[in-house]
Structures are given as C-alpha cells and as structure tokens.
Amino acid sequence: MANIKKGDLVQVITGKKQDKGGDRGKQGKVLEILPEQNRVIVEGVNYITKHNRVGQTQRGTKTGGIETFEAPIHISNVALVDPETKKPTRVGHRVEEQIKDGRKRSVRVRFAKKSGKDL
C-alpha cells in the first residue's frame, strides 16, 4: 500500500530553503504519481521553464514560446502533512474490521502518526 497518494497534502522536506530560492517547507497537493520512477508531481513546487520552438498549426496559429510547469520530485523528498497539526508526519497502517453485505473483512487503512518536531 502506498504511503502517498494522488490528492494528498505533502510538504517538501529537503532542498534549498525558500529564502535562497528553493522549495523546502512548501506544501502542496499531489497532482500525479509516477511509481516506476518513484517520483511525484506536487502543485506549486519545483517549477521549471521549457522553451518550445515556434511553429504553426494547420489553421495558421502560432505555437511555441516559454512554458512553466511543475517537474517531478523524488518521493523520498516529501512527507505527508498531518491534517490536524498541519506539520509533516510519518504514515502508518493499521488493520480494521469492515462489515460489508453482512461479511467481515480486514482492510488496511493509512493514518498519520503523531507529528512531533518538523521532520
């Protein structure tokens, strides 16, 4: 079971500090997960600029220019944010009994462990 999923609120825990132009300490929502590369794309974090060559479409409109978008960041460099304290925390799993259609099932559930100091 994955520790971080799409839609989770995460915080960047490594890299340059924000006052030096980095992203450490920024929080954002996970937009996409790339499991084969162990990377995540976080909203508002790790912006890059890409220069595209100018071209034309069939209708004659110009394409290209400078685009900015979020680049992937390694999953080990982000931590899940505890919804109560709004601080980064570790993720645990526990087994809970769930009754569905009169049957008992064991289901693994994620939960935020107690967040002490900043990670």
C-alpha positions as CSV (number, residue, x, y, z in Angstrom):
1,M,0.0,0.0,0.0
2,A,1.4,3.4,-1.0
3,N,2.2,6.0,1.6
4,I,1.5,8.9,-0.6
5,K,-1.5,9.0,-3.0
6,K,-2.9,11.5,-5.5
7,G,-4.7,14.3,-3.8
8,D,-2.7,14.2,-0.6
9,L,-1.3,17.3,1.0
10,V,2.5,17.0,1.3
11,Q,5.4,19.1,2.3
12,V,8.9,19.3,0.8
13,I,11.5,18.3,3.4
14,T,14.8,18.6,1.5
15,G,16.5,21.0,-0.8
16,K,17.3,24.7,-0.6
17,K,15.5,26.9,1.8
18,Q,12.8,29.2,0.5
19,D,14.7,32.4,1.3
20,K,17.5,31.1,-1.0
21,G,15.2,30.3,-3.9
22,G,14.4,26.7,-3.0
23,D,11.2,24.8,-2.2
24,R,11.9,23.3,1.2
25,G,9.0,23.8,3.6
26,K,6.4,24.4,0.8
27,Q,3.2,22.5,1.0
28,G,1.1,21.4,-2.0
29,K,-1.4,18.8,-3.3
30,V,-0.1,15.8,-5.2
31,L,-1.2,16.1,-8.8
32,E,0.3,12.9,-10.2
33,I,2.4,9.9,-9.0
34,L,5.0,8.3,-11.3
35,P,5.5,4.9,-9.5
36,E,8.0,3.5,-12.0
37,Q,10.4,6.4,-11.3
38,N,9.5,6.8,-7.6
39,R,8.5,10.5,-8.2
40,V,5.5,12.7,-7.6
41,I,4.4,16.0,-9.1
42,V,3.3,18.5,-6.4
43,E,1.2,21.6,-7.1
44,G,3.3,24.8,-6.9
45,V,6.6,23.0,-6.2
46,N,9.7,22.5,-8.4
47,Y,8.7,24.8,-11.3
48,I,10.8,24.6,-14.5
49,T,10.7,26.6,-17.7
50,K,10.7,24.9,-21.1
51,H,11.5,26.7,-24.4
52,N,9.4,25.3,-27.3
53,R,10.3,26.0,-30.9
54,V,7.8,28.3,-32.7
55,G,5.7,26.6,-35.3
56,Q,2.4,26.8,-37.0
57,T,-0.7,24.6,-36.9
58,Q,-2.9,23.8,-39.8
59,R,-5.1,26.8,-39.1
60,G,-2.1,29.2,-39.1
61,T,-2.0,29.9,-35.3
62,K,1.4,30.2,-33.8
63,T,2.6,27.7,-31.2
64,G,5.7,27.6,-29.0
65,G,7.3,30.0,-26.6
66,I,8.2,29.7,-22.9
67,E,6.2,27.4,-20.7
68,T,6.5,26.9,-16.9
69,F,5.2,23.8,-15.2
70,E,5.9,21.5,-12.3
71,A,8.6,18.9,-12.6
72,P,8.6,15.6,-10.8
73,I,10.3,15.4,-7.3
74,H,11.6,12.2,-5.7
75,I,9.0,10.7,-3.3
76,S,11.6,10.5,-0.5
77,N,11.9,14.3,-0.5
78,V,8.3,14.9,0.5
79,A,6.3,14.0,3.7
80,L,2.6,13.6,4.2
81,V,1.1,16.5,6.2
82,D,-0.9,15.7,9.3
83,P,-4.4,17.2,8.8
84,E,-4.7,18.2,12.5
85,T,-1.4,19.9,13.2
86,K,-0.5,20.9,9.6
87,K,3.0,19.5,10.1
88,P,4.9,16.8,8.2
89,T,4.4,13.4,9.7
90,R,5.1,9.7,9.1
91,V,2.5,7.3,7.7
92,G,1.3,4.2,9.5
93,H,-1.1,1.4,8.5
94,R,-3.5,-0.5,10.7
95,V,-5.9,-3.3,10.1
96,E,-9.6,-2.5,10.7
97,E,-12.6,-4.8,10.5
98,Q,-15.2,-3.6,8.0
99,I,-18.7,-5.1,7.6
100,K,-20.0,-5.1,4.1
101,D,-23.0,-7.1,2.9
102,G,-23.1,-9.0,6.2
103,R,-19.5,-10.1,5.9
104,K,-16.5,-9.1,7.9
105,R,-13.4,-8.0,6.0
106,S,-10.0,-6.9,7.2
107,V,-8.9,-3.7,5.5
108,R,-5.6,-1.9,5.7
109,V,-6.0,1.8,6.4
110,R,-3.5,4.7,6.3
111,F,-3.2,7.0,9.3
112,A,-0.9,9.9,10.2
113,K,1.3,9.1,13.1
114,K,1.8,11.6,15.9
115,S,3.9,14.5,14.4
116,G,6.4,15.9,16.9
117,K,9.1,18.2,15.7
118,D,9.4,19.1,12.0
119,L,10.9,16.3,10.0
